[in-house]
């Protein structure tokens, strides 16, 4: 009789970007059958996975027929067509995260309502279709586009009446209290079909003062044990409430009084878990494969303190990519460079990341600053 186990099931991933590529690298280690759906095999995942189906994950037919080819269907990006997923689910396809949860997460308005209904702490909010529905707003507040925002696009801080003319986005929105934030944290948690969970140590996002962009991600975060425990417990509570398998990255605000508020979640591998490749017993990508395949979850302990920095395309550079300063960085112990393999750089495009590991926190930041100042993503054609 032919023996088989979950490792032998075919996994289909919607989206073939860098998160897909790093998942494929982990999956290849176990010779898992992976397939991707995205528009070009030149995308990062296509470089490491030969089973790359050309198609558009926004398109219902493409998603449906791709889903039919695989045993387990998952995502590396949220903006996929979910009607096809609902259709496939009715036909018995295993889909992680479950499509109804994905529908909630894709819409920041539904996400906030979900937190309120499930007793998950989040900043106060209400929903509006347009500016007129605001009536007499109390300033300051945060406007968030319900759909389609990412990396801060789709978020406006409205401090005064004039900002309503200059910053307001004309789209159905969440109106949130502006939170007094002490630290921004992220916790990645995994859950499998048996309902078991495994949570990673908290990550602290450190912002650059000038650019208002996340500059470094540090793990473990510089927080008290009590906050660490509460942040991990909140991440577990959130994935249980969504009742999903796979990964959930839970972004939180820590307030000066020690309150934790869930800001938003991503039901897939996440930027705040890149360091786990080099600094944890089980990477988030291996954990993702384990969780969606019903395998035992891996050890989430960190092997080293780590700082992660994204390699973003330099402003003013668009064209074929060149990584300037790479050799100097590779010469340093504990500097692990990950290049996604995108041919063209554009300003602020995520082209790779670097994880720096060191047992000493000062040296960790020294090395991270060196990498930040030395390794530049430029175009060879300017
Ligand atoms: P995105 O999905 O585009 O990353 P976020 O919801 O994470 O959007 O918001 C981007 C950033 O805006 C957050 O990292 C935080 O710095 C700031 N922000 C978002 N919501 C609030 C809020 N309610 N109060 C204060 N700052 C906020």
Boltz pocket constraint, residues with backbone or C-beta under 6 A from the ligand:
constraints:
  - pocket:
      binder: B
      contacts: [[A, 123], [A, 142], [A, 149], [A, 150], [A, 151], [A, 152], [A, 153], [A, 154], [A, 155], [A, 176], [A, 177], [A, 178], [A, 179], [A, 180], [A, 181], [A, 184], [A, 251], [A, 263], [A, 264]]
      max_distance: 6.0
